[in-house]
């Protein structure tokens, strides 16, 4: 079985690494630029799958492999000290907004990782938990009025079941300023390039507007701001990206319909159109088949019905419309659940064909602008997702079988008889009127 190091050293990975550095957004030798939202290929780092301790140093050893995937944004899950009162060891239970969890290393260790990402042309964003803190955060004793209280004057959790955290009161202007000051610290003093804002739907719009405006005012420091939520007003507040939760729900319905139901592949076009309705030009819904929350329930391989199904779902997610996300471990086909409250060892050496397939898919995604942001033409079908994407330079046809049975589809009339290249295999072919697609197979034709 090939290791990540061997694959990265191979000609295919090397060629695609070059292809992923397109335009002005990736200048690996002389610096880096934060990519436009429509060009984002994001990799989520859960430090607890890289090492039981000193995780930052372990992540640094994987950066070449992460870059080889086509990554231009690395998102670190919360790196702050974890609260010890009512603890479940969740990284989203923040004891100090300007501190570093010693489990992962030191601040200097993290700065080195950020610098190494930048050297490879990758931006770095960090998780920000604005909605709540741990019960032993100094704010609790120093500023109890910064928290939400019940009728008895007791600080309360944001949700009954979230007993390890205390709800912040956004009516308090001093708390807001302290929060924004801490975010500026990471951008200015540490050099991060943006934030993924946790539980953004729980936090009021006017705070996010104040926060985004303040961060955007930092001189000479472009930032990428991602909201974990699906409210349309996130974009009005200043976020450029938020979560494609509704599209993920539609993907699950199509790939795994409930007993007695048949959800056509064309439902994904309806979900896409609905999700993007009212989204400003240049802003993006982050599309994914898994992340830390979803992987805690099951792996995408199990959820979508096997490795081939998980890859078909990834193509249907990333290629139709939106920014692409890879959660660290899915590229090596980790089959089990990942509980992000503790260390979970992942065998990074078992990469093989799956890792290489992600490299190929994301290399094409990076190197062909029409794939990322071309105009979409839907070709509805019950069992196969068929769409073309076009810009002034290219026309690409994507065909994804969302079923575990063979399918034969009619080729769209405007493509029938055309000479094409299968971008995954390099095969040259002339399209007929029909095409056979194996279970959970996909074709990307140019």
JOVEN-V413941 format. One record per residue. N is the residue number from 0. RES is the residue in three letters. PSI is psi as a letter, one per 40 degrees, with the letter a starting at -180 (none if undefined). OMEGA is omega in degrees with one decimal (* if undefined). NEAR is the number of other ideal C-beta (glycine too) atoms within 8 Angstrom. Layout:
((N	RES	PSI	OMEGA	NEAR) (N	RES	PSI	OMEGA	NEAR))
//
This chain:
((0	UNK	h	-178.5	6) (1	UNK	i	174.7	7) (2	UNK	i	177.7	8) (3	UNK	d	-177.9	13) (4	UNK	d	-179.9	8) (5	UNK	d	179.1	8) (6	UNK	d	-178.9	16) (7	UNK	d	-179.2	11) (8	UNK	e	-177.2	7) (9	UNK	i	-176.7	8) (10	UNK	d	-178.0	5) (11	UNK	d	-179.4	10) (12	UNK	d	-179.5	13) (13	UNK	d	-180.0	10) (14	UNK	d	-178.3	9) (15	UNK	d	174.2	16) (16	UNK	d	176.0	12) (17	UNK	d	-178.5	7) (18	UNK	d	-177.5	10) (19	UNK	e	179.2	16) (20	UNK	g	-174.7	9) (21	UNK	i	172.8	9) (22	UNK	a	-177.0	5) (23	UNK	e	-173.6	4) (24	UNK	e	-177.9	10) (25	UNK	h	177.4	12) (26	UNK	g	-168.1	10) (27	UNK	d	-177.1	9) (28	UNK	d	-170.8	3) (29	UNK	e	-178.0	4) (30	UNK	a	-177.4	5) (31	UNK	i	172.7	12) (32	UNK	i	176.6	10) (33	UNK	h	-176.4	11) (34	UNK	i	171.4	12) (35	UNK	i	-177.8	7) (36	UNK	d	-178.3	12) (37	UNK	e	-177.4	9) (38	UNK	e	-172.6	12) (39	UNK	h	163.1	15) (40	UNK	h	-170.2	16) (41	UNK	i	176.5	14) (42	UNK	h	-178.5	13) (43	UNK	h	179.1	12) (44	UNK	h	166.8	12) (45	UNK	h	-174.8	13) (46	UNK	d	-174.3	15) (47	UNK	e	172.7	10) (48	UNK	e	-177.9	11) (49	UNK	d	-179.7	12) (50	UNK	i	177.6	9) (51	UNK	e	176.6	4) (52	UNK	i	-178.1	5) (53	UNK	f	-174.3	9) (54	UNK	d	-179.0	13) (55	UNK	d	179.5	14) (56	UNK	d	178.2	10) (57	UNK	d	177.7	11) (58	UNK	d	-179.8	12) (59	UNK	d	-179.9	10) (60	UNK	e	-177.9	6) (61	UNK	e	-171.3	11) (62	UNK	d	177.4	13) (63	UNK	d	178.3	9) (64	UNK	d	178.5	12) (65	UNK	d	178.2	13) (66	UNK	d	-177.9	12) (67	UNK	d	176.9	13) (68	UNK	e	-173.4	13) (69	UNK	e	-177.6	13) (70	UNK	h	169.6	14) (71	UNK	e	173.8	15) (72	UNK	h	175.9	17) (73	UNK	h	179.1	13) (74	UNK	h	174.7	14) (75	UNK	h	169.8	11) (76	UNK	i	-172.2	12) (77	UNK	h	-176.1	12) (78	UNK	e	-171.2	12) (79	UNK	i	174.7	13) (80	UNK	h	-177.2	10) (81	UNK	h	178.1	14) (82	UNK	i	-176.5	16) (83	UNK	e	177.4	7) (84	UNK	h	-176.1	8) (85	UNK	f	-168.7	7) (86	UNK	i	165.8	11) (87	UNK	e	179.7	7) (88	UNK	f	178.0	8) (89	UNK	h	176.0	11) (90	UNK	e	178.8	14) (91	UNK	e	175.8	9) (92	UNK	g	-164.8	15) (93	UNK	h	177.8	15) (94	UNK	d	-177.3	13) (95	UNK	h	-176.5	9) (96	UNK	e	179.1	8) (97	UNK	e	-177.9	6) (98	UNK	i	179.5	8) (99	UNK	h	177.6	12) (100	UNK	h	-179.0	11) (101	UNK	e	174.7	7) (102	UNK	d	-175.4	7) (103	UNK	e	-177.6	12) (104	UNK	a	-177.8	10) (105	UNK	i	175.6	8) (106	UNK	d	178.2	7) (107	UNK	d	176.7	6) (108	UNK	d	-179.2	13) (109	UNK	d	177.9	14) (110	UNK	d	179.2	10) (111	UNK	d	178.4	10) (112	UNK	d	177.7	13) (113	UNK	d	-179.9	12) (114	UNK	d	179.9	9) (115	UNK	d	174.5	10) (116	UNK	d	-179.0	12) (117	UNK	d	178.9	13) (118	UNK	d	-179.1	8) (119	UNK	e	178.7	11) (120	UNK	e	-179.4	11) (121	UNK	h	173.5	14) (122	UNK	i	-179.1	15) (123	UNK	h	169.4	15) (124	UNK	i	-179.6	14) (125	UNK	i	177.9	12) (126	UNK	h	176.0	13) (127	UNK	h	-176.0	9) (128	UNK	g	-175.0	12) (129	UNK	d	-169.8	12) (130	UNK	d	-171.6	10) (131	UNK	i	175.1	13) (132	UNK	i	171.8	15) (133	UNK	i	179.3	15) (134	UNK	e	177.3	11) (135	UNK	e	170.1	8) (136	UNK	h	-178.9	12) (137	UNK	d	178.6	6) (138	UNK	d	-177.6	11) (139	UNK	d	-177.7	13) (140	UNK	d	-177.1	5) (141	UNK	d	-175.7	5) (142	UNK	g	-178.1	10) (143	UNK	d	178.6	7) (144	UNK	e	176.5	6) (145	UNK	e	-174.7	11) (146	UNK	i	176.7	14) (147	UNK	h	-178.0	8) (148	UNK	i	176.0	9) (149	UNK	a	-176.9	6) (150	UNK	d	178.9	3) (151	UNK	e	179.3	5) (152	UNK	e	-179.3	5) (153	UNK	h	175.8	6) (154	UNK	i	-174.3	9) (155	UNK	i	173.2	10) (156	UNK	i	179.7	11) (157	UNK	d	176.9	11) (158	UNK	i	-174.5	5) (159	UNK	d	-175.8	5) (160	UNK	e	179.7	4) (161	UNK	g	-171.4	9) (162	UNK	e	-177.4	7) (163	UNK	e	-176.4	13) (164	UNK	i	-178.3	15) (165	UNK	h	-173.5	13) (166	UNK	h	178.5	12) (167	UNK	i	-177.0	13) (168	UNK	h	-176.6	11) (169	UNK	e	169.8	9) (170	UNK	e	-178.3	3) (171	UNK	h	-175.5	9) (172	UNK	d	178.4	5) (173	UNK	d	178.3	8) (174	UNK	d	178.9	13) (175	UNK	d	-178.0	12) (176	UNK	d	177.7	8) (177	UNK	d	177.7	11) (178	UNK	d	-179.0	12) (179	UNK	d	177.4	12) (180	UNK	d	179.6	8) (181	UNK	d	178.3	10) (182	UNK	d	178.0	12) (183	UNK	d	178.6	11) (184	UNK	d	-177.0	10) (185	UNK	d	179.1	12) (186	UNK	d	-172.4	15) (187	UNK	d	-173.3	8) (188	UNK	d	-176.0	6) (189	UNK	d	174.8	11) (190	UNK	e	177.2	10) (191	UNK	i	-170.6	11) (192	UNK	e	177.9	12) (193	UNK	a	-173.8	13) (194	UNK	i	165.3	14) (195	UNK	h	-170.4	11) (196	UNK	h	-175.0	14) (197	UNK	i	174.6	12) (198	UNK	f	-173.5	13) (199	UNK	d	179.0	15) (200	UNK	e	-178.8	9) (201	UNK	e	-173.2	7) (202	UNK	h	-174.4	11) (203	UNK	i	-179.1	6) (204	UNK	d	-172.8	9) (205	UNK	d	173.8	6) (206	UNK	d	-179.0	11) (207	UNK	d	178.0	16) (208	UNK	d	178.1	11) (209	UNK	d	-177.8	10) (210	UNK	d	-178.1	15) (211	UNK	d	178.1	12) (212	UNK	d	-178.9	9) (213	UNK	d	-179.6	9) (214	UNK	d	179.1	15) (215	UNK	d	-178.8	8) (216	UNK	e	177.4	6) (217	UNK	h	-175.3	10) (218	UNK	h	171.2	4) (219	UNK	f	-178.8	3) (220	UNK	g	177.9	7) (221	UNK	h	-177.5	6) (222	UNK	i	171.7	12) (223	UNK	h	-175.5	15) (224	UNK	h	-177.7	13) (225	UNK	h	178.0	15) (226	UNK	h	172.1	15) (227	UNK	g	-178.3	11) (228	UNK	i	-178.1	11) (229	UNK	e	177.5	10) (230	UNK	h	179.6	10) (231	UNK	d	-177.0	8) (232	UNK	e	173.4	7) (233	UNK	d	-178.3	12) (234	UNK	d	175.5	12) (235	UNK	d	179.6	8) (236	UNK	d	179.1	12) (237	UNK	e	173.9	13) (238	UNK	i	176.7	15) (239	UNK	e	-177.7	11) (240	UNK	i	163.8	14) (241	UNK	a	-166.8	14) (242	UNK	i	177.3	9) (243	UNK	f	-178.4	13) (244	UNK	d	-177.6	7) (245	UNK	d	178.4	10) (246	UNK	d	177.2	15) (247	UNK	d	178.2	13) (248	UNK	d	178.6	9) (249	UNK	d	178.7	13) (250	UNK	d	178.9	14) (251	UNK	d	179.4	9) (252	UNK	d	-178.2	12) (253	UNK	d	-176.0	15) (254	UNK	d	-176.5	12) (255	UNK	g	-179.0	9) (256	UNK	i	176.0	9) (257	UNK	i	-177.7	6) (258	UNK	h	178.0	4) (259	UNK	e	-179.8	3) (260	UNK	i	175.6	7) (261	UNK	h	-179.1	5) (262	UNK	h	-175.7	8) (263	UNK	i	177.5	10) (264	UNK	d	-179.2	14) (265	UNK	e	175.4	11) (266	UNK	d	179.9	11) (267	UNK	d	175.5	14) (268	UNK	d	178.5	10) (269	UNK	d	179.7	9) (270	UNK	d	179.4	13) (271	UNK	d	-178.9	12) (272	UNK	d	179.8	8) (273	UNK	d	-176.8	8) (274	UNK	d	-178.1	12) (275	UNK	e	179.2	9) (276	UNK	h	179.3	6) (277	UNK	e	177.2	4) (278	UNK	h	-177.2	10) (279	UNK	i	177.6	5) (280	UNK	h	-179.8	3) (281	UNK	e	176.4	8) (282	UNK	i	-167.5	10) (283	UNK	i	167.8	12) (284	UNK	h	179.7	14) (285	UNK	h	-177.8	14) (286	UNK	i	-176.2	14) (287	UNK	i	171.1	12) (288	UNK	e	175.2	13) (289	UNK	i	171.1	10) (290	UNK	a	-174.4	9) (291	UNK	d	179.1	11) (292	UNK	d	-176.6	6) (293	UNK	d	179.1	14) (294	UNK	d	175.7	16) (295	UNK	d	178.3	9) (296	UNK	d	176.9	7) (297	UNK	i	178.7	8) (298	UNK	i	176.3	14) (299	UNK	d	178.0	14) (300	UNK	d	177.9	11) (301	UNK	d	-174.4	7) (302	UNK	d	-174.9	14) (303	UNK	e	172.3	13) (304	UNK	f	176.9	9) (305	UNK	i	-176.5	8) (306	UNK	d	-179.3	8) (307	UNK	d	179.1	9) (308	UNK	d	180.0	13) (309	UNK	d	178.7	16) (310	UNK	d	175.1	13) (311	UNK	d	178.5	16) (312	UNK	d	179.0	14) (313	UNK	d	178.5	12) (314	UNK	d	178.8	13) (315	UNK	d	-179.8	13) (316	UNK	d	-171.8	16) (317	UNK	d	-170.4	11) (318	UNK	d	-176.0	10) (319	UNK	d	-172.4	13) (320	UNK	h	173.6	7) (321	UNK	i	177.4	12) (322	UNK	i	-176.0	13) (323	UNK	h	177.5	13) (324	UNK	h	169.4	11) (325	UNK	h	175.0	14) (326	UNK	h	-177.1	13) (327	UNK	h	-179.8	13) (328	UNK	d	-178.6	11) (329	UNK	d	-178.4	14) (330	UNK	e	175.6	11) (331	UNK	e	174.7	13) (332	UNK	f	177.9	9) (333	UNK	h	-168.8	10) (334	UNK	e	-171.7	6) (335	UNK	a	174.5	5) (336	UNK	i	174.2	8) (337	UNK	h	176.6	14) (338	UNK	h	-172.8	7) (339	UNK	e	173.4	13) (340	UNK	e	-177.2	7) (341	UNK	i	177.2	7) (342	UNK	h	175.9	7) (343	UNK	h	-177.9	9) (344	UNK	h	176.0	6) (345	UNK	h	178.4	11) (346	UNK	g	-177.2	7) (347	UNK	e	-179.4	9) (348	UNK	d	-176.6	7) (349	UNK	g	-174.9	8) (350	UNK	c	176.8	14) (351	UNK	a	-172.1	8) (352	UNK	d	-176.5	5) (353	UNK	d	178.6	12) (354	UNK	d	179.0	12) (355	UNK	d	178.7	13) (356	UNK	d	175.3	9) (357	UNK	d	177.2	12) (358	UNK	d	-177.6	15) (359	UNK	d	-178.4	11) (360	UNK	d	-176.9	13) (361	UNK	d	172.5	17) (362	UNK	d	175.9	14) (363	UNK	d	179.0	12) (364	UNK	d	-179.3	14) (365	UNK	d	-168.7	15) (366	UNK	e	-178.9	9) (367	UNK	g	-178.4	12) (368	UNK	d	-179.7	10) (369	UNK	d	179.3	13) (370	UNK	d	-177.1	10) (371	UNK	d	-168.8	10) (372	UNK	f	175.9	7) (373	UNK	i	175.8	12) (374	UNK	h	-174.7	6) (375	UNK	h	170.1	10) (376	UNK	h	-178.3	8) (377	UNK	i	174.4	8) (378	UNK	g	-169.5	8) (379	UNK	i	179.1	8) (380	UNK	i	-177.8	11) (381	UNK	d	-169.1	7) (382	UNK	e	-178.7	10) (383	UNK	h	174.8	14) (384	UNK	h	-177.3	14) (385	UNK	h	177.5	14) (386	UNK	i	173.6	12) (387	UNK	i	177.6	13) (388	UNK	h	-172.1	14) (389	UNK	i	165.0	10) (390	UNK	a	-176.1	10) (391	UNK	e	-175.6	2) (392	UNK	d	-167.7	5) (393	UNK	i	170.2	10) (394	UNK	h	-175.4	8) (395	UNK	h	177.3	15) (396	UNK	h	-179.0	14) (397	UNK	h	-178.2	16) (398	UNK	h	-176.9	14) (399	UNK	h	174.7	13) (400	UNK	h	-177.3	14) (401	UNK	e	-177.7	13) (402	UNK	i	178.8	9) (403	UNK	e	174.6	6) (404	UNK	i	172.8	6) (405	UNK	i	176.5	7) (406	UNK	i	170.0	10) (407	UNK	h	-176.6	7) (408	UNK	i	172.5	11) (409	UNK	h	177.5	5) (410	UNK	h	176.8	11) (411	UNK	i	-172.0	10) (412	UNK	d	-177.2	5) (413	UNK	e	178.3	5) (414	UNK	d	-178.1	12) (415	UNK	h	-179.2	10) (416	UNK	e	-178.5	6) (417	UNK	i	170.9	7) (418	UNK	h	-174.2	6) (419	UNK	i	170.9	12) (420	UNK	h	170.9	9) (421	UNK	h	-170.6	12) (422	UNK	d	177.9	11) (423	UNK	d	-176.7	10) (424	UNK	e	-174.5	5) (425	UNK	e	-177.8	7) (426	UNK	h	172.5	6) (427	UNK	h	-179.3	7) (428	UNK	i	173.2	8) (429	UNK	h	-175.9	7) (430	UNK	h	172.0	12) (431	UNK	a	179.2	8) (432	UNK	d	-178.9	5) (433	UNK	i	175.8	8) (434	UNK	h	174.6	10) (435	UNK	h	176.9	7) (436	UNK	h	-179.0	13) (437	UNK	i	179.9	7) (438	UNK	h	-179.3	9) (439	UNK	f	175.6	14) (440	UNK	i	176.1	10) (441	UNK	i	175.6	13) (442	UNK	h	175.8	11) (443	UNK	h	-169.5	14) (444	UNK	h	-178.2	13) (445	UNK	none	*	10))
//
